Amino acid sequence: MGNRLSKIYTRTGDDGTTGLGDGSRTQKDSLRVEAYGTVDELNSAIGVMTAQIDDRDLGSILLDVQHDLFDLGGELCMPGTELIGDRHIDRLEKELDRLNADLPPLKDFILPGGSSAAAHAHLARTICRRSERRVIALARHEEVNEPAIRYLNRLSDLLFVIARAIARASGVGEILWDHDRDR
């Protein structure tokens, strides 16, 4: 692939519009731009989280996820494109089941936190939920590849399990919600 960005600024967005992958232009605050922008934010949050963990297995899983999210952003940027499919969701479910098998059953709610990496995993999970909401909002008005929504839903579950696994491996452990605390 040749150089795609020879110049970083083009000034074409100075009027509040941006170009989509199909060559059309739309407002920068459109539902579509909001959806793929939030997916990009999620990808960045996962990058920050990944930089804080030493576990090669989790790093490999998250690198695959980052590639998927880049594809998903491209899919959302190019109306009518489908890059995320059932095989991506199946891969997430496989990893989710494998990682969750080693964790004790949940008896209480978990507060985001613990180690820095676990806290970042929870932050990524919440950004993932927001990404899902943005894509659902877009789907109410425009055509969206249905597996994209399922992918984000499953990814938020995987990020929750990864946060739990990181917290336990760090030795800090999980922070449980104390519903009986003095309010």
C-alpha positions as CSV (number, residue, x, y, z in Angstrom):
1,M,0.0,0.0,0.0
2,G,1.4,3.4,-0.9
3,N,1.3,6.5,1.1
4,R,-2.3,7.4,1.8
5,L,-1.7,10.6,3.9
6,S,0.9,12.8,2.3
7,K,-0.5,15.8,4.0
8,I,-2.1,15.7,7.5
9,Y,-4.3,18.8,7.2
10,T,-6.5,19.5,4.2
11,R,-8.7,22.3,5.5
12,T,-11.7,20.6,3.9
13,G,-13.2,20.1,7.4
14,D,-13.0,23.7,8.4
15,D,-16.6,24.1,7.5
16,G,-17.7,21.5,10.0
17,T,-18.0,18.6,7.6
18,T,-15.9,15.5,7.1
19,G,-15.4,13.0,4.3
20,L,-16.7,9.5,4.5
21,G,-15.0,6.5,3.0
22,D,-17.4,6.5,0.0
23,G,-16.3,10.1,-0.9
24,S,-19.5,11.8,0.4
25,R,-19.3,14.5,3.0
26,T,-21.3,14.8,6.2
27,Q,-21.5,16.9,9.3
28,K,-18.8,16.1,11.9
29,D,-21.5,15.7,14.6
30,S,-23.6,13.3,12.5
31,L,-24.7,10.0,14.0
32,R,-22.4,8.1,11.7
33,V,-19.3,10.2,12.6
34,E,-20.3,10.0,16.3
35,A,-20.5,6.1,15.9
36,Y,-17.1,5.6,14.3
37,G,-15.5,8.3,16.4
38,T,-16.6,6.5,19.6
39,V,-15.3,3.2,18.2
40,D,-11.9,5.0,17.5
41,E,-12.0,6.3,21.1
42,L,-12.6,2.7,22.3
43,N,-9.7,1.5,20.3
44,S,-7.4,4.1,21.9
45,A,-8.6,3.2,25.4
46,I,-7.8,-0.5,24.7
47,G,-4.3,0.7,23.5
48,V,-3.7,2.4,26.8
49,M,-4.9,-0.6,28.7
50,T,-2.7,-3.0,26.6
51,A,0.3,-0.8,27.3
52,Q,-0.1,-1.5,31.0
53,I,-0.3,-5.3,30.9
54,D,2.5,-7.8,30.6
55,D,0.3,-10.9,29.8
56,R,1.0,-12.0,26.3
57,D,-2.2,-13.9,26.0
58,L,-4.3,-10.9,26.9
59,G,-2.2,-8.7,24.7
60,S,-2.7,-11.0,21.7
61,I,-6.5,-11.0,22.3
62,L,-6.6,-7.2,22.6
63,L,-4.4,-6.7,19.5
64,D,-7.0,-8.8,17.5
65,V,-9.7,-6.6,19.0
66,Q,-7.9,-3.4,18.0
67,H,-7.7,-4.7,14.4
68,D,-11.4,-5.6,14.5
69,L,-12.3,-2.1,15.8
70,F,-10.2,-0.5,13.1
71,D,-12.2,-2.5,10.6
72,L,-15.5,-1.6,12.3
73,G,-14.6,2.0,12.1
74,G,-13.9,1.6,8.4
75,E,-17.2,-0.2,8.0
76,L,-19.1,2.6,9.7
77,C,-17.2,5.2,7.7
78,M,-18.1,3.6,4.4
79,P,-21.9,3.2,4.2
80,G,-22.9,-0.2,2.9
81,T,-19.6,-1.9,3.8
82,E,-19.6,-5.1,6.0
83,L,-16.3,-6.0,7.5
84,I,-17.4,-7.4,10.9
85,G,-19.2,-10.8,10.8
86,D,-20.2,-13.8,12.9
87,R,-16.6,-15.2,12.9
88,H,-15.5,-12.1,14.8
89,I,-18.3,-12.6,17.4
90,D,-17.5,-16.3,17.6
91,R,-13.8,-15.5,18.4
92,L,-14.9,-13.1,21.2
93,E,-17.2,-15.7,22.7
94,K,-14.5,-18.3,22.6
95,E,-12.1,-16.1,24.5
96,L,-14.8,-14.9,26.8
97,D,-15.7,-18.5,27.8
98,R,-12.0,-19.5,28.2
99,L,-11.1,-16.5,30.4
100,N,-14.3,-16.6,32.5
101,A,-13.8,-20.4,33.2
102,D,-10.8,-19.5,35.6
103,L,-12.7,-16.8,37.5
104,P,-14.9,-17.4,40.6
105,P,-18.6,-16.8,40.1
106,L,-19.8,-13.3,40.8
107,K,-21.8,-12.9,44.0
108,D,-21.6,-9.1,44.2
109,F,-21.2,-6.2,41.9
110,I,-17.7,-5.1,41.1
111,L,-16.6,-1.5,41.2
112,P,-14.3,-0.3,38.5
113,G,-10.8,-0.1,39.9
114,G,-8.2,-2.3,41.4
115,S,-4.9,-2.1,39.6
116,S,-4.3,0.7,37.0
117,A,-4.7,-1.8,34.1
118,A,-7.9,-3.3,35.6
119,A,-9.3,0.3,35.9
120,H,-8.4,1.0,32.3
121,A,-10.1,-2.2,31.3
122,H,-13.3,-1.1,33.0
123,L,-13.0,2.3,31.3
124,A,-12.6,0.6,28.0
125,R,-15.7,-1.5,28.8
126,T,-17.8,1.7,29.5
127,I,-16.6,3.3,26.3
128,C,-17.5,0.1,24.5
129,R,-21.0,0.4,25.9
130,R,-21.2,4.0,24.6
131,S,-20.0,2.8,21.2
132,E,-22.7,0.3,21.1
133,R,-25.3,2.9,22.0
134,R,-24.0,5.2,19.2
135,V,-24.1,2.4,16.6
136,I,-27.7,1.5,17.7
137,A,-28.7,5.2,17.4
138,L,-27.2,5.2,13.9
139,A,-29.0,2.0,13.0
140,R,-32.4,3.7,13.8
141,H,-31.8,6.1,10.9
142,E,-29.4,4.4,8.5
143,E,-28.4,0.9,7.4
144,V,-25.9,-0.7,9.8
145,N,-24.4,-4.2,9.6
146,E,-26.2,-6.1,12.3
147,P,-23.1,-8.1,13.5
148,A,-21.5,-4.8,14.4
149,I,-23.9,-4.2,17.2
150,R,-23.5,-7.8,18.5
151,Y,-19.8,-7.5,18.3
152,L,-19.7,-4.4,20.5
153,N,-22.1,-6.1,23.0
154,R,-19.9,-9.2,23.3
155,L,-16.8,-7.1,23.4
156,S,-18.0,-5.2,26.5
157,D,-18.6,-8.5,28.2
158,L,-15.1,-9.6,27.2
159,L,-13.6,-6.4,28.6
160,F,-15.4,-7.0,31.9
161,V,-14.0,-10.5,32.2
162,I,-10.5,-9.2,31.2
163,A,-10.8,-6.5,33.9
164,R,-11.6,-9.2,36.4
165,A,-8.7,-11.4,35.2
166,I,-6.2,-8.5,35.4
167,A,-7.4,-7.5,38.9
168,R,-6.9,-11.0,40.2
169,A,-3.5,-11.5,38.5
170,S,-2.3,-8.2,39.9
171,G,-2.7,-9.3,43.5
172,V,-4.8,-6.2,44.2
173,G,-8.0,-8.1,43.5
174,E,-11.4,-6.9,42.7
175,I,-13.2,-4.1,44.5
176,L,-16.7,-5.4,45.5
177,W,-19.6,-3.0,46.0
178,D,-20.5,-2.9,49.6
179,H,-24.3,-2.6,49.7
180,D,-24.3,-2.6,53.5
181,R,-21.9,0.3,53.9
182,D,-23.0,3.2,56.1
183,R,-24.7,5.7,53.7
